[in-house]
Amino acid sequence: MENEKRNDIFFNIIIILLLLLFQQLAPATGRFVASIFTFATIDEYGVFAWISVHHIVQMLLAIIAIVIITKTLKLDFGFIFGDRKTGVEFVINFTIVALVFALIWHLGAQALGNVGIPNHPLNFNNIAGQLGFQLLLTGPSEEILFRALPITLLVYSFSESKVVYSFQENKVLRNEKLCISLENIIAALLFSLAHVRWSLNPFSINASWVQLILSIALGLWYGVAYQKSKSIIYPMAMHSIWNVVMVGARYIHLALLQ
């Protein structure tokens, strides 16, 4: 029994390390492929085209991995609508929180005089391209790679979902328990690590603590939505909404200052 338990722990660690490796290689491949092309004719200032190709490539790699795993292990990665009522409630509540957060964030930035001026003109092409990228690609690409893939694989690795903490949902909506699982926590940490910029030659590590903390907090929320609704569609929508609201709020803030 003791040896079996040790083997289980070893297997879980191997799965986590493989996920970490894949989640580093997929974006790296996306960067490599995107760098092959030139986008000057459609995106003179490099606002959206390069990063769009990057996200498409990493999403395709994640989908290929999921297809292979699905055929091998018969796992369900949630590419269905699942519990629609629960999923829609998550999206609505999350959107409200995102709007309030964006307002508070930009009021704080205004008070501190730290609005941040983009290094590109605020014209239609740049704004539409940036918002289009955030809306159409960030949620699908990152949630497939950093939520559906790791959480589903980790549940398989653990043999079942490992609940770490349960709490009551908003009673106005439903008097049900929501759970934060171990696999969700690990996926959120891996998602946060993906926001760390590092280099081997010369060796350097750069990260924003605010972004890392936000990545973990948002990642946990996306993960709860994924496991509760049994669908990756709603976390995709939540992720895209967050990015569109934050980027859109910044553009609105800058427009008001002009």
C-alpha positions in Angstrom: 0.0 0.0 0.0 2.8 2.4 0.9 4.6 1.7 -2.4 1.4 2.2 -4.3 0.8 5.5 -2.6 4.4 6.6 -3.4 3.9 5.6 -7.0 0.7 7.6 -7.2 2.5 10.7 -5.9 5.3 10.1 -8.4 2.8 9.8 -11.2 1.0 13.0 -10.2 4.3 14.9 -10.1 5.2 13.6 -13.5 1.9 14.8 -14.9 2.3 18.2 -13.4 5.8 18.5 -14.8 4.7 17.4 -18.2 1.9 20.0 -18.1 4.3 22.7 -17.1 6.6 21.7 -19.9 3.8 21.7 -22.5 2.5 25.0 -21.3 5.9 26.5 -21.8 6.6 24.8 -25.2 3.2 25.7 -26.7 3.5 29.5 -26.3 7.2 29.3 -27.3 6.2 27.5 -30.5 3.6 30.2 -31.0 6.2 32.9 -30.6 8.5 31.1 -33.1 5.8 30.7 -35.8 4.5 34.3 -35.3 8.0 35.6 -35.7 8.3 34.0 -39.2 5.8 36.4 -40.6 5.7 40.1 -41.1 2.5 42.0 -40.3 3.5 45.6 -41.2 0.8 46.0 -43.9 -2.1 45.2 -41.5 -0.5 46.0 -38.1 2.1 48.7 -38.5 2.7 49.1 -34.7 2.6 45.4 -33.7 -0.5 45.7 -31.6 -2.5 42.6 -32.4 -1.4 40.5 -35.4 1.7 38.9 -34.0 0.1 38.0 -30.7 -3.0 36.7 -32.6 -0.9 34.2 -34.5 0.9 33.3 -31.3 -2.4 32.5 -29.6 -3.8 30.6 -32.5 -0.7 28.3 -32.7 -0.7 27.6 -29.0 -4.4 26.9 -29.1 -4.0 24.5 -32.0 -1.3 22.6 -30.2 -3.4 22.3 -27.1 -6.3 21.0 -29.2 -4.1 18.5 -30.9 -2.9 17.3 -27.5 -6.5 17.1 -26.2 -7.6 15.1 -29.3 -4.8 12.6 -28.8 -5.6 12.2 -25.0 -9.3 11.9 -25.7 -8.7 9.0 -28.1 -6.3 7.4 -25.7 -8.0 7.9 -22.3 -11.6 8.8 -23.3 -11.6 11.9 -21.2 -14.1 14.7 -21.4 -12.6 18.2 -21.7 -15.9 20.1 -21.6 -16.3 21.2 -25.2 -20.1 21.2 -24.6 -22.5 23.7 -23.1 -22.9 21.6 -20.0 -25.0 23.2 -17.2 -26.1 26.3 -19.1 -27.9 28.0 -16.2 -24.9 27.7 -14.0 -22.5 28.7 -16.7 -24.5 31.8 -17.7 -24.8 32.8 -14.0 -21.0 32.6 -13.7 -20.5 34.8 -16.8 -23.0 37.5 -15.7 -21.7 37.7 -12.1 -18.1 37.8 -13.4 -18.9 40.5 -15.9 -20.3 42.7 -13.2 -17.2 42.2 -11.0 -15.0 42.9 -14.0 -16.7 46.2 -14.7 -16.5 47.3 -11.1 -12.9 46.3 -10.8 -12.0 48.1 -14.1 -13.7 51.3 -12.8 -11.9 51.1 -9.4 -8.5 50.2 -11.1 -8.6 53.2 -13.4 -9.9 55.6 -10.8 -6.9 54.5 -8.7 -4.5 54.9 -11.7 -5.9 58.4 -12.3 -5.4 59.4 -8.7 -1.8 58.1 -8.7 -1.1 59.6 -12.1 -0.2 56.2 -13.5 -2.5 55.8 -16.4 0.1 54.4 -18.8 0.3 55.7 -22.4 0.4 53.0 -25.1 3.3 53.0 -27.6 0.9 53.0 -30.5 -1.6 55.6 -31.9 -5.1 55.3 -30.7 -6.6 54.8 -34.2 -9.4 52.5 -35.3 -7.1 49.8 -36.7 -5.1 49.5 -33.5 -8.1 49.7 -31.1 -10.3 47.4 -33.1 -7.5 44.9 -33.7 -6.5 44.8 -30.0 -10.1 44.4 -28.8 -10.8 41.8 -31.4 -7.8 39.8 -30.3 -8.8 40.0 -26.7 -12.4 39.0 -27.4 -11.9 36.2 -29.9 -8.6 34.6 -29.0 -7.5 35.2 -25.4 -10.3 33.2 -23.8 -10.4 30.2 -26.2 -6.7 29.9 -26.5 -5.7 30.3 -22.9 -8.6 28.4 -21.3 -8.1 25.4 -23.5 -4.3 25.3 -22.7 -4.4 26.4 -19.1 -7.8 25.2 -17.8 -9.4 22.3 -19.7 -6.2 20.5 -20.4 -4.6 20.6 -16.9 -7.7 20.2 -14.8 -9.0 17.3 -16.7 -5.7 15.5 -16.8 -5.1 16.1 -13.1 -8.5 14.7 -12.2 -7.6 11.6 -14.1 -4.2 11.5 -12.4 -5.8 11.9 -8.9 -8.5 9.3 -9.8 -11.1 11.9 -8.7 -11.5 15.6 -8.0 -9.7 16.6 -4.8 -11.8 19.2 -3.0 -9.7 21.6 -0.9 -12.3 24.1 0.2 -16.0 24.5 -0.1 -18.1 27.6 0.4 -21.7 28.8 -0.1 -22.6 30.4 -3.4 -24.6 33.6 -3.4 -27.9 32.7 -1.8 -29.8 35.2 -4.0 -28.9 32.9 -6.9 -28.6 29.4 -5.4 -28.0 28.0 -2.0 -25.4 25.5 -3.2 -21.8 24.8 -2.4 -19.0 25.8 -4.7 -15.7 24.0 -4.3 -12.1 24.9 -4.9 -10.2 21.7 -5.9 -6.6 20.8 -5.8 -6.5 20.4 -9.5 -7.9 23.8 -9.9 -5.3 25.3 -7.6 -2.5 23.6 -9.5 -3.9 24.8 -12.9 -4.1 28.3 -11.5 -0.5 28.2 -10.4 0.6 26.9 -13.7 -1.4 29.7 -15.4 0.4 32.2 -13.2 3.8 30.8 -14.1 3.0 31.3 -17.8 3.0 35.1 -17.0 6.6 34.9 -15.8 9.1 36.1 -18.5 12.4 34.4 -18.3 15.5 34.0 -20.5 18.4 31.6 -20.4 21.0 33.7 -22.3 21.4 35.9 -20.4 19.5 34.3 -17.5 16.8 36.6 -16.2 13.4 36.3 -14.6 10.8 39.1 -14.8 7.3 39.1 -13.4 4.7 41.5 -12.1 3.5 40.5 -8.7 0.1 42.2 -9.3 -0.3 40.2 -12.6 0.8 36.9 -10.9 -1.7 37.4 -8.0 -4.5 38.4 -10.5 -3.7 35.3 -12.6 -4.1 33.0 -9.7 -7.3 34.6 -8.5 -8.9 34.7 -11.9 -7.6 31.3 -12.7 -9.3 29.8 -9.6 -12.6 31.5 -10.6 -12.3 30.2 -14.2 -11.6 26.8 -12.8 -14.6 26.7 -10.5 -16.8 27.8 -13.4 -15.3 25.0 -15.5 -15.8 22.3 -12.9 -19.2 23.6 -11.8 -20.7 24.0 -15.3 -18.8 21.0 -16.8 -18.0 23.2 -19.8 -14.9 25.2 -20.9 -17.2 27.5 -22.9 -18.1 29.7 -19.9 -14.5 30.2 -18.6 -13.6 31.1 -22.2 -16.2 33.8 -22.2 -15.2 35.0 -18.7 -11.6 35.2 -19.7 -12.3 37.2 -22.9 -14.7 39.5 -21.1 -12.1 40.3 -18.4 -9.5 41.2 -21.1 -11.9 43.2 -23.2 -13.2 45.2 -20.2 -9.7 46.0 -18.9 -8.3 46.9 -22.3 -11.5 48.7 -23.3 -11.5 50.7 -20.0 -8.0 51.8 -20.6 -8.8 53.1 -24.1 -11.9 54.9 -22.7 -9.8 56.4 -19.9 -7.2 57.7 -22.4 -9.9 59.1 -24.6 -11.4 61.0 -21.7 -8.0 62.5 -20.9 -7.6 63.9 -24.4 
